Each structure stands twice: as C-alpha cells, then as structure tokens.
C-alpha cells in the first residue's frame, strides 16, 4: 500500500471520481462500518450501507458523503479541500457543460434556529456570584461581541456552569444557541475546521456549499452570525488556537468558553471557578439522596464531601453512588474514601470517573510536565516553593518555576503568594492522589528515593546557609557532605532574604525533616539542628522540643547527637528548666571529640551561662574562659563574642562593674568588626545594665534602645524584650512613669506568652519598683512576691536578692505609709 493517500487530481468524470474514492477507502484499510463510526464521531450520521451504496454507483456521491469519507480516512484539511473542490467542479460541469472549470455552485443557506445545548444539571448548587457576574456580561447590550472564559481544574464544574448560564440566557439570543465539545479526537486535521463545518450546516448551509478551506469557513461563519443574535458555547477548549476562529464576533452574539487552561492568549471576561464550600458540597449531596438521609449520618456526610476535596465532580459521583444504593450507609463510603490508595477508584459511577477526568488533562502534558507531577507527588506538605521541585528533578529553580507555572495554567496546581511576595504552589488532593499513581508508573522506587534525598540535601544546604546569614547562633550544623546540594549561585538567589525564606519555608522544612528521620536519620536530624536558630527567633519552643526529642531517638551520638543535646540545653535554659539544661549540656560535651574545639567551645559557653544564672560564679568564669580559649583557637568568632560577653555579666553580678564594662566594650567592638548583630545587641544591653547600675539612666535608655532595635531587625522578639524590659525600668526612673509602666506591662505579656519564667520575674520586679516609685506599695508587694517566687523556683540567687529587697521595701511602706501618697492603687 502506498504511503500517501490517493488524490483525485486525474479524475475527469464522475466514474473516475468514485473510483478514486474506492481507492482511498482501500488505502485507509477501514471498513464501511469503521467509516460510519468515525463519521459519527465528527457529527455526521451516515450509515455504513449509505456509504457502501455511494461507492458502487457511477454518479457523483453527495458532498456529505465525500467529506465524511475523506475525514474518516483522516486526511489533512488541504487534501479534504482538494476532494471537495474537484467534486464541486465535476458537479458544475454536469449541470452546465459550458461553465468554466473551477466555478463553484451558488451558496445555498436555509435559515434555521439551532438549539444545540445539552440538558442542564439537576443538582446545580452554589456559583451564585459567578452566574450573576457572567449573566450580566452576556445579556448587556453593547456594540461588540461578548466573551466569557470559564476556567478551572478538571471536575470543578465548568461545563455545568456554562450550560446553566446558557439556559438562563436563552431568551436573550432568539436566533439560536450553538454548542460544541472541543475535546474530540482530531489529531491531524484540527478541531476548528471540523466544528465550523458542523456549525455551518446547523446554521442552514447545505453540505456542498460548506467551504473546504479553514479561512473560508471562518469568514462564512462570521458573516452568517453578523446580523444574528446567537449564543455560542465552546466546551473543553485545550488552547486559544482551538477557539479563536469559533468565537462569535457579531454585535448581538456572545460566546462562552470553558477550559482547564487559563487561556492566556484570549480576550474576554474571566470567571475562574473555585472548589465548592463545605455547605455547598453538602447541599449537592442532599439534593441527590435526600435531606433526611444526610441528617441521619451528618458526620459521615461531612467526611465524604471533604474527602472528595469539595470537587464538584467528585461530590456528584459520591452522591450518585449513594443514590443508586439507598441502603448503603454513608459511613461505608466515607471509610472507603479515607484510603488514599483507593480514593480515585471509589470515585467512579457508570462511565463517569474523577480519574478519567484528570487523565484527559494529563494526556495532553509534555513528558517533562508529567514527570514534574510525579516528582511533586513525593512532597507531603501543604505547599512548596520552586526550589523543592528543582531539587527533586535535579534542575534549576528557573526551569522548575516554568514547569510549575505551566501546571498552574492547566489548573493542575494552585499558586498563592506570601507576605514576602514569594510564590507557593499547592496540588489539589485528588490531583495528588492521581499523581502518586502515575509516579509509581513513571519513576522507579530508586528514582523516587534519590529525588527525596536530593530534596532533603537541598533543604539542608539552604537552611544552613540561611542560619549563617541571619547570624543568630554561635554554633554550626555538623553534617557530612549532604546527599545533594544547590550551587552557591543558586543559594544566593534563593536566599535573597534569609529570614523571610525561613518564615515561608518553616512548615515545609519541619515536615520534611520528620518524614525523613526514619530513612536517613543523619541529614534529617541535621536539618532539625539547622532549624533551631529560627525556632529560637520565632519562639517556636514546643516545636523545638518535639523535633529535637524525636531526632534524638534516631541519632543519639556523634556530632549531630551532641548538637541536638546542646540545643535542648539552650531551650531548657530559656524555659528555666535549669537541671534539664545542665544534663543536656554535659551530655553534649561528653559526646564530642576533644579535637572538636569549636563545638566544645559553644557547648561550654551555654553551660557557663547556665551556671551564671544560678550565681555559680566560679564555675561560670572557668567555663567562659575555656570557651573563649577554644573559640579563639577554632576561629569561631561568634562563640568568642558570646563567651566574652557572658564573662562580663559574671563579673558585673559580682560587683566588678569596671572590669565588666571593659569586657562589654571589647565585645561590642568585636561584634561590629564582623557585623555580628546578636553580639552587638547583647553588648549594648549589658552596657545598658552598667549605666543603669551607675544611675546614668539617660545613657542606659539609649543603650537599651540600640539593643532592642538590633534584635527586632533580626526578628528576635524575645531578645528584644530582654532589652525592652530594662528600658521600661530606666524610663520610670527618669520620671516618665506611665510610659515606663506600659513598656513593662507589654514585656510581661511577651514573657508569659513565651513561657519565659525568668523574664516574667524580671518584668514583675521592674513593675514592683515602678509601683513603689508611684507610691503604690500594695501593688508593688504583689508583683515583688511573684518575682521572688519565680526566682526561688528557678534558683537564681543574684536576682532573688534584688527582688527580696524590693519586697521588703514594699512591706515597710505598707506598714509605715508615706503621708503624701494617695490612698487609691490601680494596676498600670
């Protein structure tokens, strides 16, 4: 059989033309039954017997038969047009022997009023706002055609809304309504050409008058609609090129287009469809199975609609299954839908299935887009950033972003933007279930595992780099070479604002680390260690404890195990559990290799800080000194500054203020030299304490404000409050009592929200001093009593002595009231 289809160019008589058609049928290898079926798919109802009879005669077959046979043989449009042209030429010669060859028969149009809309939905719910808005667009008289573009994911109800909208607008389009499903299989010839043929015949154009060329069909179509009031509904458009020639352009016409793509190249009023709300989804089920049945098992009904992800098609299928089984408990279907592996199989009724609906979109994707969906199925979090897909696919974030945006345009993904204007992508639950099934077919288990390791490695590298850039800690994350990492250039681009990146990615990173702990404990635990600085900044103390405790169950030794212990020591110190803190710090030191000077230094500094809080000054001085020496030897400048400042506080609390001030000045200079902002904030706060002790409250105020400003620039609310608390105290001491008490009250609220007992006691102590200054010893006594109780509980002797002295003064004032003080006392 020849590769090319026979052409009728040599046919000069009807007999030769019919013979050429018989050769074309033989070339196609199709039976008359096949040709009839394929013709029916294209909108032409021609029985196999009619086609067979036409090819056994010597007379010209009708134009419908010529077009039906050539289309069913899947000839391209230009070859179909050639068959049509020659058939028209032979017919003209038959009718008028002296007419010149190639002259077409006169156009014949019988005016008809078409109504091609399918039947409307019986369980239509919701979409009130969309119906109102789109209806106003369609029915508003204007000087130009109106186009409504209804877009959304598979199964969201685009066709249902379009048909409902068209039915409500029927009276505004008295000359007819056209409808075409553009999803038909026309791989070679183009959907517009075929649909235009159907529309032209529907509008009254006889078959032999339908032009063969696409441009001629478009021109005739537009001419016929120019003076008519017709509504055109084009359902399931794959791309703008499918519909441009089909959109009505007459001033009294309107077009509704539905698509799973956003159709960026088309003009029109856009109506994006969202998922149903929970009440709307429940209402759909009620209409299908009855309100009484839903009321009897309302909890199960809620589970069903939510496990259908409130996707209209899925909810309708669930309702249809229940309607067909009136004795089936709603709980049985709810349980079946809870199984992620069975969910898509359960959402099938008759020939309608969620899986098949999504499959139509999936089949049109490129190989890269299909692979992207399969890789994204490895993500277990609500949303994600482009770098996650880049790591999964071993590509660049730019390439990943292009793939993600393509999938958004096809409504397979959703996108939203954070407060930092960063895009976050999300996959619909049912698309995720579909993608997991496809991933099992496209990716081998080894490929999936390597992809997840790349994602973990990319996350670990970014989190470590972000931690260094926010510069809040004086330790570093210990891990061997990560399973995979981004280039330095990519890290720089992704981490343009490291603190904002941490805020956006925290939930993703936390879930990823927990998910991977059991399979790859070392890098997963490393990621948890890398999250500690941000958790401290943000006050996520519950997460800090939970994640580190879980990680210790998987990694109990080595550098990472020591870092987990050290972080837990710091957390326990923050929440005033000093015995637990000491256990963690000492366990961490015991795990470390003596040669690991940097980590021994940072852990020793944390333990020294703990000893200083408990007024164990000799131990604190020894440990801070050790940390200073080791940090200097290891080149760990951040730890060196932290330990130096800690030593200064130890000296200050022993009354050695001159020595302490010199140490704080040294820490500030070192911190400014390397731009270590946490060190600068701590040094300014400590210098403020020196000025406060000297009675230089104006200088102390400025120093506290410097500390607060720097800490807030880091996003460290708790550390900023450490400065703000003492700021309130010196403001009161300068006579601005109302302002100072307000600052102290705000600090107290922050400390209580963070469960920081030491800070709570400090704020209460300063408030007690402020109330004494205001002549309110009763309020001062109550606040001082609580401060004494807390500092007794956490065993902080230095500050306990301060609070006890204040309490004593308050009680003495109550016993010997100042005659100039007013009798009334109220809270600040």
C-alpha positions in Angstrom: 0.0 0.0 0.0 1.4 3.5 -0.9 2.5 5.8 1.9 0.5 8.7 0.5 -3.3 8.7 0.1 -4.7 8.6 -3.4 -5.6 12.0 -4.8 -8.5 12.7 -7.3 -6.5 15.2 -9.4 -6.7 13.0 -12.6 -10.4 12.3 -12.3 -12.3 14.0 -15.1 -15.6 12.1 -14.9 -18.0 11.1 -12.0 -17.0 7.5 -12.6 -13.3 8.2 -12.2 -14.0 10.3 -9.1 -15.9 7.4 -7.5 -13.1 5.0 -8.4 -10.6 7.3 -6.7 -12.8 7.3 -3.6 -12.8 3.5 -3.6 -9.0 3.6 -3.8 -8.9 6.0 -0.9 -11.1 3.6 1.2 -8.8 0.7 0.3 -5.7 2.8 1.2 -7.2 3.5 4.6 -7.8 -0.1 5.4 -11.1 0.7 7.1 -14.4 -1.0 6.6 -17.6 0.9 5.8 -18.7 0.2 9.5 -15.4 1.9 10.6 -16.0 4.9 8.3 -19.6 5.3 9.6 -18.4 5.2 13.2 -15.6 7.8 12.6 -18.1 10.0 10.7 -20.5 9.8 13.6 -17.7 11.0 15.9 -17.3 14.0 13.7 -21.0 14.9 13.8 -22.2 13.2 10.5 -24.7 10.5 10.8 -24.2 8.3 7.7 -25.0 4.6 7.9 -22.4 2.1 6.6 -25.0 1.0 4.0 -25.3 4.5 2.6 -21.5 4.9 2.3 -21.2 1.5 0.6 -24.0 2.2 -1.9 -22.4 5.5 -2.8 -19.2 3.8 -3.8 -20.9 1.2 -6.1 -22.6 3.8 -8.3 -21.2 5.7 -11.2 -22.8 9.0 -10.2 -21.2 11.7 -8.0 -21.8 11.0 -4.3 -23.3 13.8 -2.2 -20.9 16.4 -0.6 -21.7 15.0 2.8 -20.6 11.5 1.8 -17.4 12.9 0.2 -16.5 14.9 3.3 -17.5 12.0 5.6 -15.2 9.5 3.8 -12.2 11.8 3.5 -12.4 13.0 7.1 -12.9 9.4 8.4 -9.8 8.4 6.4 -8.1 11.2 8.5 -6.8 13.2 5.6 -5.4 16.6 6.5 -7.6 19.7 5.7 -5.8 20.7 2.5 -6.4 17.2 1.0 -10.0 17.1 2.1 -10.4 20.5 0.5 -9.0 19.2 -2.8 -11.5 16.3 -2.8 -14.3 18.8 -2.1 -13.1 21.2 -4.8 -12.9 18.6 -7.5 -16.3 17.2 -6.6 -17.8 20.7 -6.8 -16.1 21.2 -10.2 -17.5 18.0 -11.6 -20.9 18.8 -10.4 -20.8 22.2 -12.0 -19.7 20.6 -15.3 -22.6 18.2 -15.1 -25.1 21.0 -14.5 -23.7 23.4 -17.1 -21.4 21.9 -19.7 -20.1 25.3 -20.9 -19.3 26.7 -17.5 -15.6 27.3 -16.8 -13.9 24.7 -14.7 -13.5 25.5 -11.0 -16.6 27.8 -10.8 -18.4 26.9 -7.5 -22.2 26.3 -7.2 -24.2 29.2 -5.7 -24.2 29.3 -1.9 -27.4 27.9 -0.5 -28.5 28.7 3.0 -31.8 27.7 4.6 -32.4 29.9 7.7 -32.8 27.7 10.8 -32.8 28.4 14.5 -30.4 25.9 16.1 -30.6 24.8 19.8 -27.6 22.5 20.5 -27.4 23.0 24.3 -27.2 19.7 26.2 -29.7 19.0 29.0 -29.0 21.0 32.2 -27.8 19.7 35.6 -30.4 18.6 38.1 -28.2 19.1 41.1 -26.8 22.5 40.4 -25.7 24.3 43.7 -23.8 27.4 44.5 -22.0 29.5 41.9 -24.4 32.4 42.6 -21.8 35.1 42.3 -20.3 33.6 39.1 -23.8 33.2 37.5 -24.7 36.8 38.3 -21.5 38.3 37.0 -21.3 36.2 33.8 -25.0 36.6 33.2 -24.7 40.4 33.3 -21.8 40.2 30.8 -23.7 38.0 28.4 -27.0 39.9 28.5 -25.8 43.5 28.5 -26.4 45.1 25.1 -23.3 46.6 23.6 -21.6 47.4 20.3 -19.4 44.4 20.3 -19.5 40.6 20.9 -19.1 39.4 24.5 -16.9 36.5 25.6 -16.9 34.7 28.9 -14.0 32.5 29.7 -14.8 29.9 32.5 -11.6 28.2 33.7 -10.7 25.8 36.4 -9.3 22.3 37.1 -10.8 19.1 35.9 -14.1 18.3 37.6 -14.7 21.7 39.1 -18.0 22.2 37.2 -17.1 24.4 34.2 -19.4 22.6 31.7 -22.2 22.5 34.2 -21.9 26.3 34.9 -21.6 27.1 31.2 -24.8 25.1 30.3 -26.7 26.6 33.2 -25.6 30.1 32.2 -26.6 29.5 28.6 -30.0 28.1 29.6 -30.7 31.2 31.8 -29.7 33.5 28.9 -31.7 31.7 26.1 -34.3 34.4 25.7 -31.6 37.0 25.0 -30.4 35.0 22.0 -33.6 34.3 19.9 -31.6 33.2 16.8 -30.2 30.1 18.4 -27.6 28.5 20.6 -24.6 26.6 19.3 -22.7 24.1 21.4 -19.5 22.1 20.7 -17.3 19.9 22.8 -13.8 20.6 21.6 -12.3 17.5 23.2 -13.0 15.2 20.2 -10.1 13.2 18.7 -8.9 15.2 15.7 -5.2 14.8 15.8 -4.4 15.5 12.2 -7.0 17.9 10.9 -7.6 20.5 13.6 -10.7 20.9 15.8 -11.8 24.3 14.5 -12.2 23.1 10.9 -14.5 20.3 11.9 -16.6 22.3 14.3 -17.0 25.0 11.8 -18.4 22.5 9.3 -20.9 21.3 11.9 -21.9 24.9 12.9 -22.3 26.0 9.2 -24.6 23.0 8.4 -26.5 23.6 11.6 -27.0 27.3 10.6 -28.6 26.1 7.3 -25.6 25.9 4.9 -26.0 22.9 2.6 -23.2 20.4 2.6 -22.0 21.2 -0.9 -21.8 24.9 0.0 -19.6 24.5 3.1 -16.1 25.9 2.1 -13.2 23.5 2.1 -10.6 25.9 3.4 -10.5 26.8 7.1 -10.2 30.6 6.5 -13.2 30.4 4.1 -15.2 28.6 6.8 -14.4 31.2 9.4 -15.4 34.0 7.1 -18.7 32.4 6.2 -19.4 31.6 9.8 -18.8 35.2 10.9 -20.8 36.6 8.1 -23.8 34.4 9.0 -23.7 35.5 12.6 -23.1 39.2 11.9 -26.8 40.1 11.9 -28.0 37.3 14.3 -28.4 37.1 18.0 -26.7 33.8 18.7 -25.0 32.3 21.8 -22.1 30.0 21.2 -20.8 27.6 23.9 -17.4 26.1 23.3 -16.7 23.5 25.9 -13.3 21.9 26.8 -11.0 24.2 24.8 -7.4 23.0 25.1 -5.8 26.1 23.9 -6.6 29.5 22.4 -5.8 28.4 18.9 -8.7 25.9 19.1 -11.3 28.6 19.6 -10.2 31.9 18.0 -12.0 31.1 14.7 -15.1 29.9 16.6 -15.7 32.9 18.8 -18.7 34.9 17.6 -17.9 38.4 16.5 -21.3 39.9 15.7 -22.6 42.7 17.8 -25.5 40.7 19.1 -23.6 37.5 19.7 -21.9 36.1 22.8 -19.5 33.2 23.4 -18.9 31.1 26.5 -15.6 29.2 26.5 -14.6 26.6 29.1 -11.1 25.3 29.6 -8.8 23.6 32.0 -6.2 26.1 30.8 -6.2 29.8 31.8 -6.2 30.6 28.0 -3.8 33.5 28.4 -3.9 34.4 24.8 -7.7 35.0 24.6 -9.5 38.2 25.5 -12.7 38.1 27.5 -14.2 38.3 30.9 -12.6 35.6 33.1 -14.6 33.5 35.5 -12.2 31.3 37.4 -14.0 28.5 39.3 -13.1 27.6 42.9 -14.0 24.4 44.8 -17.4 24.2 46.4 -17.7 25.4 50.0 -18.5 22.8 52.6 -22.2 23.8 52.8 -22.5 23.9 49.0 -21.0 20.4 48.7 -23.3 19.1 51.4 -26.3 20.7 49.7 -25.4 18.8 46.4 -25.4 15.5 48.3 -28.8 16.4 50.0 -30.4 17.1 46.6 -29.2 13.7 45.3 -30.0 11.4 48.2 -32.4 13.4 50.3 -32.0 15.6 53.3 -33.3 13.0 55.8 -30.6 10.5 54.9 -27.9 13.2 55.2 -29.3 14.3 58.6 -29.2 10.8 60.0 -25.4 10.5 59.2 -24.3 14.1 59.1 -20.7 13.5 60.4 -20.2 10.9 57.6 -21.7 13.3 55.1 -19.2 16.0 56.1 -16.4 13.4 55.8 -17.5 12.4 52.3 -17.5 15.9 50.9 -14.2 16.8 52.4 -12.6 13.6 51.3 -13.8 14.5 47.9 -11.9 17.7 48.4 -15.2 19.5 47.7 -14.5 19.0 43.9 -18.0 19.1 42.3 -17.4 16.1 40.0 -16.2 14.0 42.9 -19.0 15.1 45.2 -21.6 14.4 42.4 -20.1 10.9 41.9 -20.2 10.2 45.6 -23.9 11.3 45.6 -24.7 9.3 42.6 -23.2 6.1 44.2 -25.3 6.7 47.3 -28.4 7.4 45.3 -28.0 4.1 43.4 -27.6 2.3 46.8 -30.3 3.6 49.1 -29.4 1.1 51.8 -25.7 1.9 51.8 -24.6 3.7 55.0 -22.8 7.0 54.4 -20.2 5.8 56.8 -19.2 3.0 54.5 -18.4 5.3 51.6 -16.7 7.8 54.0 -14.4 5.0 55.2 -13.6 3.9 51.6 -12.7 7.4 50.6 -10.3 7.7 53.6 -8.0 5.2 51.9 -5.7 7.3 49.7 -4.8 4.3 47.5 -8.5 3.5 46.8 -9.9 7.0 46.7 -9.8 7.5 42.9 -11.2 4.1 42.3 -14.1 4.7 44.6 -14.9 8.0 42.8 -16.4 6.2 39.8 -20.0 5.7 38.8 -21.0 4.3 35.4 -18.8 5.8 32.8 -18.0 8.9 34.9 -14.8 8.9 36.9 -12.6 11.5 38.5 -9.5 9.6 37.3 -10.7 9.8 33.7 -11.4 13.5 34.0 -7.9 14.3 35.3 -6.4 11.8 32.8 -7.7 13.9 29.9 -5.6 16.9 31.1 -2.7 14.7 31.9 -2.6 13.1 28.5 -2.0 16.5 26.9 1.0 17.3 29.0 4.6 17.2 27.8 6.8 14.5 29.2 8.6 17.0 31.4 5.3 18.2 32.8 4.1 14.6 33.5 7.4 13.9 35.3 7.1 17.1 37.3 3.7 15.9 38.7 5.2 12.6 39.6 8.1 14.2 41.4 5.7 16.6 43.2 3.8 13.6 44.5 6.8 13.0 46.7 6.0 16.1 48.7 3.9 15.6 51.8 3.3 19.2 52.8 0.5 21.6 52.0 2.6 23.9 49.8 6.1 24.3 48.4 8.4 26.6 46.6 10.1 26.2 43.2 13.4 25.1 44.8 11.8 21.9 46.1 10.9 20.8 42.6 14.3 21.8 41.3 15.9 19.5 43.9 13.5 16.7 43.1 14.2 16.9 39.4 17.9 17.9 39.7 17.2 21.1 37.7 17.5 24.8 38.2 14.8 26.8 40.1 14.2 28.8 36.9 13.3 25.6 35.0 11.2 24.4 37.9 9.3 27.6 38.1 8.5 27.4 34.3 7.1 23.9 34.8 5.1 24.9 37.9 3.6 27.9 36.1 2.6 25.7 33.1 0.8 23.3 35.5 -0.9 26.3 37.2 -2.2 27.5 33.8 -3.7 24.0 33.3 -5.2 24.1 36.8 -3.3 21.1 38.0 -1.6 23.3 40.6 -2.7 26.3 42.6 -0.5 29.2 43.5 -0.6 31.8 46.2 1.9 34.4 47.4 3.3 35.0 50.8 3.6 38.3 52.6 7.1 38.4 51.1 5.6 38.1 47.5 7.2 34.6 47.2 5.1 32.1 45.2 3.9 29.0 47.0 2.4 26.1 44.9 -0.2 23.6 46.1 -1.6 20.4 44.5 -5.3 19.6 44.8 -5.8 16.5 46.9 -7.3 14.4 44.1 -4.6 15.5 41.6 -2.1 14.5 44.2 -3.7 11.1 44.5 -3.6 10.7 40.7 0.0 11.9 40.6 1.1 9.3 43.2 -0.4 6.6 41.0 1.4 8.0 37.9 4.7 8.3 39.9 4.6 4.5 40.5 4.4 4.0 36.7 6.9 6.7 35.6 9.5 6.6 38.4 11.2 3.5 39.8 11.4 3.2 43.6 15.1 4.1 43.4 14.4 7.2 41.4 11.8 8.3 43.9 14.2 7.7 46.8 17.0 9.6 45.1 14.6 12.5 44.4 13.6 12.7 48.1 17.3 12.6 49.1 18.0 15.5 46.7 15.2 17.5 48.2 16.5 16.8 51.8 20.0 17.7 50.7 18.9 20.9 49.1 16.8 21.9 52.1 19.7 21.2 54.5 22.1 23.3 52.5 19.7 26.2 52.2 18.8 26.0 55.9 22.4 26.0 57.0 23.2 28.9 54.7 20.1 30.9 55.9 21.1 30.2 59.5 24.6 31.6 58.9 23.1 34.7 57.2 20.6 35.5 59.9 23.7 35.2 62.2 21.9 34.4 65.4 23.8 31.4 66.6 27.4 30.8 67.7 27.4 27.1 66.7 27.4 25.4 63.3 25.4 22.5 61.9 27.5 19.3 61.9 26.9 17.0 58.9 28.8 15.1 56.4 28.5 16.1 52.7 24.8 16.4 52.0 23.2 13.9 49.6 22.8 16.7 47.1 23.2 20.5 47.2 22.5 23.6 45.2 25.3 25.7 43.7 26.5 28.7 45.6 24.9 30.9 42.9 21.5 29.2 43.3 21.7 29.5 47.1 22.4 33.2 46.8 19.4 33.7 44.6 17.0 31.7 46.7 18.2 33.2 50.0 18.0 36.9 48.9 16.1 37.5 52.3 17.1 34.6 54.5 14.8 35.4 57.4 11.8 35.8 55.0 12.9 32.5 53.5 12.8 30.8 56.9 9.4 32.2 57.6 8.0 30.9 54.3 9.7 27.5 54.4 9.4 26.6 58.1 6.4 24.4 57.8 7.8 22.6 54.7 11.2 22.1 56.3 9.8 20.8 59.6 7.6 18.2 57.8 10.4 17.1 55.5 12.8 16.6 58.4 10.2 14.5 60.4 9.3 12.5 57.3 12.9 11.6 56.5 14.1 10.8 60.0 13.4 7.1 59.8 15.0 6.5 56.4 18.0 8.9 56.5 18.4 10.0 60.1 21.7 11.9 59.9 20.8 14.5 57.3 17.2 14.8 58.6 18.5 15.4 62.2 21.0 17.9 60.7 18.1 19.8 59.2 16.4 19.9 62.6 19.6 21.3 64.2 19.7 23.9 61.4 16.1 25.0 62.2 17.0 25.8 65.9 18.2 29.4 65.3 14.9 30.2 63.6 12.8 28.4 66.1 14.5 30.4 68.9 14.0 33.7 67.0 10.3 32.9 66.4 9.6 31.5 69.9 8.6 28.0 68.5 9.6 26.3 71.7 7.1 23.5 71.5 8.4 22.5 68.0 12.0 22.9 69.2 11.4 20.4 72.0 9.3 18.0 69.9 11.7 17.9 66.9 14.9 17.6 68.9 13.4 14.8 71.1 12.3 12.9 68.0 15.7 13.3 66.4 17.5 12.1 69.5 15.5 8.9 69.1 17.2 8.3 65.8 20.6 10.0 66.3 21.9 9.5 69.9 25.6 10.1 69.4 28.3 11.8 67.3 28.5 15.5 66.4 24.8 15.7 65.4 23.7 14.0 68.6 25.8 16.4 70.5 24.3 19.4 68.7 20.8 18.1 69.4 21.7 17.9 73.1 23.3 21.3 73.1 20.2 22.8 71.5 18.0 21.1 74.1 20.3 22.6 76.8 19.7 26.1 75.4 15.9 25.5 75.1 15.8 24.2 78.7 17.7 27.3 79.8 15.2 29.6 78.0 12.2 28.0 79.7 14.0 28.0 83.1 14.4 24.2 83.5 18.0 24.5 84.7 18.5 20.9 85.9 17.5 19.6 82.5 19.7 22.2 80.8 22.7 21.1 82.7 22.1 17.4 81.9 21.9 18.2 78.2 25.0 20.4 78.1 27.1 17.9 80.0 25.9 15.0 77.8 26.7 17.0 74.7 30.3 17.7 75.9 30.8 14.0 76.7 29.8 13.0 73.1 32.2 15.4 71.4 35.7 14.5 70.2 38.3 16.5 72.2 39.6 17.8 68.9 36.3 19.4 68.1 37.2 22.7 69.7 34.5 24.8 68.1 31.6 22.7 69.4 33.1 22.1 72.8 33.5 25.9 73.0 29.9 26.7 72.1 28.6 24.0 74.5 30.8 25.1 77.3 29.6 28.7 76.8 26.0 27.5 77.1 26.8 25.7 80.3 28.7 28.7 81.7 25.7 30.9 81.0 23.5 28.4 83.0 26.0 28.5 85.9 26.0 32.3 85.9 22.2 32.4 86.1 22.4 30.3 89.2 25.2 32.5 90.7 27.7 29.7 90.4 30.3 32.3 89.5 33.5 30.3 89.9 32.2 27.6 87.6 30.9 30.2 85.2 34.2 32.1 85.0 36.1 28.8 84.4 33.7 27.6 81.7 33.6 31.0 79.9 37.4 31.2 80.0 37.6 27.7 78.5 35.1 28.6 75.8 37.0 31.8 75.0 40.3 30.0 74.5 38.8 27.1 72.4 36.7 29.5 70.3 39.8 31.7 69.6 41.8 28.6 68.6 39.0 27.3 66.4 38.3 30.7 64.8 34.7 30.7 65.9 34.3 34.5 66.3 30.6 34.3 67.2 31.2 32.0 70.1 34.2 34.0 71.2 32.0 37.1 71.4 29.2 35.3 73.2 31.5 33.8 75.8 33.3 37.2 76.3 30.0 38.9 77.0 28.9 36.1 79.3 32.2 36.6 81.3 31.4 40.3 81.6 28.0 39.6 83.0 29.5 37.2 85.5 31.9 40.0 86.6 29.1 42.5 86.8 26.9 40.4 89.0 29.9 40.0 91.4 30.1 43.8 91.7 33.2 44.1 89.4 31.5 46.8 87.2 34.7 48.4 85.9 36.1 45.1 84.6 32.7 44.2 83.2 32.3 47.4 81.3 35.7 46.9 79.7 34.7 43.4 78.6 31.4 44.7 77.2 33.2 47.4 75.2 35.5 44.7 73.8 32.6 42.5 72.8 30.9 45.4 71.0 34.0 46.3 69.1 34.5 42.6 68.0 30.8 42.3 67.0 30.8 45.5 65.0 34.1 44.4 63.3 32.5 41.2 61.9 28.9 42.6 61.7 27.7 40.0 64.3 24.3 41.6 65.1 23.3 39.3 68.0 26.6 40.1 69.7 26.1 43.8 69.2 22.6 43.6 70.7 23.9 41.7 73.7 26.8 44.0 74.3 24.5 47.1 74.1 22.1 45.5 76.6 24.9 44.7 79.0 26.4 48.2 78.7 22.9 49.5 79.5 23.0 47.5 82.7 26.3 49.0 83.7 24.9 52.6 83.0 21.7 51.7 85.0 23.8 50.5 88.0 25.7 53.7 87.9 22.5 55.7 87.9 23.1 57.1 84.4 19.6 56.4 83.2 19.6 58.5 80.0 22.7 56.7 78.7 21.2 53.4 79.7 18.0 54.2 77.8 19.9 54.8 74.6 21.9 51.7 75.0 18.8 49.6 75.6 17.1 51.1 72.6 20.1 50.2 70.5 19.8 46.6 71.7 16.1 46.4 71.1 16.4 47.9 67.6 19.1 45.4 66.5 17.2 42.4 67.9 14.0 43.4 66.2 15.9 43.7 62.9 16.7 40.1 63.3 13.1 39.2 64.1 14.2 38.1 67.6 11.2 39.3 69.7 12.3 37.5 72.9 15.8 39.0 72.9 14.3 42.4 72.0 12.1 42.1 75.1 15.1 41.4 77.3 16.3 44.9 76.4 12.8 46.5 76.4 12.1 45.2 79.9 15.0 47.2 81.4 14.3 50.1 79.1 10.9 50.4 80.9 12.7 50.4 84.2 15.0 53.3 83.3 12.2 55.3 81.7 10.3 55.1 85.0 13.5 56.1 86.8 13.6 59.2 84.6 10.2 60.3 85.8 8.1 59.1 82.7 6.2 56.6 84.9 3.2 56.0 82.7 5.3 55.3 79.6 7.6 53.1 81.6 4.9 51.0 83.2 3.2 50.5 79.8 6.5 49.2 78.4 7.0 46.9 81.4 3.4 45.6 81.1 3.9 44.8 77.3 7.2 43.0 78.2 5.4 40.9 80.8 2.8 39.8 78.2 5.6 38.7 75.8 7.4 36.7 78.5 4.2 35.0 79.6 3.3 34.1 76.0 6.8 32.6 75.5 6.6 30.8 78.9 9.9 32.5 79.9 9.7 32.5 83.7 13.0 34.3 84.3 11.8 37.2 82.0 8.4 37.2 83.7 10.1 37.6 87.1 12.3 40.4 85.7 9.3 42.3 84.4 7.4 41.9 87.7 10.5 43.1 89.6 10.7 46.2 87.5 6.9 46.8 87.8 7.2 46.5 91.6 10.0 49.1 91.5 7.8 51.3 89.3 4.8 51.0 91.7 7.0 51.9 94.7 8.1 55.0 92.8 4.4 55.8 92.2 3.6 55.4 95.8 1.6 52.2 95.5 3.3 49.7 97.9 0.3 47.3 97.8 0.7 46.7 94.0 4.5 46.7 94.4 4.2 44.0 97.1 2.1 41.7 95.0 4.4 41.9 92.0 7.5 41.5 94.0 6.1 38.4 95.8 5.6 36.7 92.4 9.0 37.7 91.2 10.5 36.3 94.5 8.6 33.0 94.0 9.8 32.6 90.4 13.4 33.3 91.1 13.3 31.0 94.1 11.8 28.3 91.8 14.4 28.6 89.1 17.2 29.1 91.7 18.6 32.5 90.6 20.2 33.9 93.8 21.5 37.2 92.4 18.1 38.3 91.2 16.3 36.7 94.0 18.2 39.0 96.4 17.2 42.0 94.3 13.5 41.1 94.3 13.6 40.2 98.0 15.0 43.7 98.8 12.2 45.3 96.8 9.6 43.2 98.5 11.0 44.3 101.9 10.7 47.9 100.9 7.1 47.5 99.8 6.1 45.8 103.0 7.8 48.5 105.0 5.9 51.2 103.1 2.7 49.4 103.8 3.4 49.3 107.5 4.6 53.0 107.5 2.7 54.7 104.7 4.1 57.9 103.2 1.7 60.7 104.3 1.8 62.4 100.8 0.8 59.2 99.0 -2.8 58.9 97.7 -4.9 56.1 99.1 -6.0 54.6 95.8 -3.9 52.0 94.0 -4.6 50.6 90.5 -2.8 48.5 88.0 -0.6 50.1 85.4 
